[in-house]
Each structure stands twice: as structure tokens, then as C-alpha cells.
Amino acid sequence: MERNNYALEVKSLSEEGVIEGYASIFGNVDRGGDKVAPGAFADGLHRARQGGRSIKMLWQHNPDQPIGVWDDLAEDSKGLWGKGRLVMEVPKAREAHALLKAGALGGLSIGYRTLQDEPDGNARLLKKLDLYEVSPVTFPMNERAKVTAIKADGVGDLVDKLAAGERLTEREFERLAKGLGLSNSQAERAARIHLKGQGEPAGAVKSDDEARAFWAALRG
């Protein structure tokens, strides 16, 4: 299953935990170079309904921490629209609700399987997707939406790998760096710095705060 964060625009969030908005906007190229085509979700959502399979609402993609349910997911001319409910009896759901209200969570990220794609200039056009879950996540990425989310693995994965002393190839480091919202050139620069050990800026990262500072410095 792939994970990807697209432009999320939250239209409403009630005190009871009802959330409504867009989890994906058509035609918008994300920083990972992917673009969703109109109609990409329709067949997969139909098959899920026919088979009685629900699209999960998870906390930060963690399958052990469901935090709500999606009552309705459908395509319109703009993108993938959804309406769901945070289960407020669940502690993580209450945490997500508070963080969304405060703007501390950047948006939603989708987990899916690609069924059909094709090159589209410098982007990958995603034409058919099988959607599995939609998760609240932390970091903003895409300025086109009011609330958005960064793509893929997140700061924690890279920090954990570096702290554990894992040897990452240049391609692996670039992939994780681009997952944190860096452009291709910024990710390549980060990988070179890491591999050459110039002052060990990446290898010295031991916490999420330090990691964020590192990426902010690279972006600057």
C-alpha cells in the first residue's frame, strides 16, 4: 500500500467530532510529483461499498489506532470529498480533534494501492486508485489547500533510522527527505551532506525538533 498526502481542505469540524472536506484535489501536482486524475477513486469506492469494506480513519496511518469512521466518501468535480466522525470516546480521537481545531495537524493523508498510472510530463498521473484509509497527519506540504499534509514516511522514520545507525543509500535518503516535503534538489543536497558527513548534520539528528530544524535550514 502506498501513502500520499494531497491537498486537504477542511470545510467543517464540529464539537461532536464530525469532519467534512476534501482529501484529494484533482489535477494538483504534489511535491512528490504525483497528480490525481478525475475518476481515480470512483471504481475503487464502488467496489469497497459492494464488498462491504469500509475506508478506515486511522491516527497517523497506524492500523492499531483507528480513531473514527468515514460515513461518506465520493468524487465531485473538484476532488475526493469526505464526511466522517471522530469517535470522541477514543483518547487519540479527542487528541486529533483538538489538534485539528488548533491547526496543529496539517491535514489528511491517504493510503491506497495504485491500479493504473501513466507519465504526464514530469509528473505521474494516478488514474485508478484503490483507497484503504484516510489518516490525520502532522506536517503541511501543499500551499494550494487551506490545510494540507506532507507526503509519505514523516520525520520520525528518518530520525529512527539515523538514530539506530542504519546505513542509508543516497536513493533511500532522498526518498525519505522528499517525503518530508523537500524538493528534488533539496533532497539530493540533504543526501550528499549526510553521506559525506560534512559536520554530520543529519547523522547528529536525535529528535523530531532537531530534524525539523535541519529541514528548515535546507529549505532556507
Secondary structure, DSSP 8 states (H G I E B T S, - for coil): -EEE---BEEEEE-TT-EEEEEEEETT---TTSEEE-TTTTHHHHHHHHHTT---EEEETTEEEEEEEEEEEEEE-SSEEEEEEEE-TTSHHHHHHHHHHHHT-S-EEEEEEEEEEEEEETTEEEEEEEEEEEEEEES----TTSSB----TT-HHHHHHHHHTT----HHHHHHHHHHTT--HHHHHHHHHHHHHTSS-TTTT--SHHHHHHHHHHHH-
